[in-house]
Amino acid sequence: MLKRKGFETILASPPDYNRLVAEIYYDGLFVALVSQERGDGLFDIETPGTELVESRIVRKVDAVGFRQAVEDACLRLQGKKA
């Protein structure tokens, strides 16, 4: 459950992906998705497209906090604690 405060990461298994993904949220709104579909340790970041509901996403966040959230997401996808 999202706390809706700061950055949070949720591991998910969407049907369009072969591996787990990490969804990054900020204050309860979706920011980006981190995946490693290309192989172990090969991470990609996907940002929201235009097909999502704007009230459920955020397009501007703190760069330092986002960088840390991405690093944490990558660690969690590798099975390491963030």
Residue pairs with C-beta under 8 A, 6 or more apart in sequence:
2 8
2 10
2 25
2 28
3 28
4 27
4 28
5 27
5 28
6 26
6 27
6 65
7 24
7 25
7 26
7 31
7 61
7 65
7 66
7 68
7 69
8 24
8 25
8 26
8 28
9 22
9 23
9 24
9 25
9 69
9 72
9 73
9 76
9 82
10 22
10 23
10 25
11 20
11 21
11 22
11 23
11 76
11 77
12 20
12 21
12 22
12 23
13 20
13 21
14 21
17 35
17 37
18 37
19 35
19 36
19 37
19 77
20 77
21 33
21 34
21 35
21 77
22 33
22 34
22 35
22 73
22 74
22 76
22 77
23 30
23 32
23 33
24 30
24 31
24 32
24 33
24 34
24 66
24 69
24 70
24 73
25 31
26 58
26 61
26 65
26 66
26 69
27 58
29 56
29 57
29 58
30 48
30 52
30 56
30 57
30 58
31 47
31 48
31 57
31 58
31 61
31 66
31 69
32 45
32 46
32 47
32 48
32 66
32 70
33 45
33 46
34 43
34 44
34 45
34 46
34 70
34 73
34 74
34 77
35 43
35 44
35 46
35 77
36 42
36 43
36 44
36 74
36 77
37 44
38 44
40 78
41 78
43 74
43 77
45 70
47 59
48 57
48 59
71 82
72 82
73 82
75 81
75 82
76 82
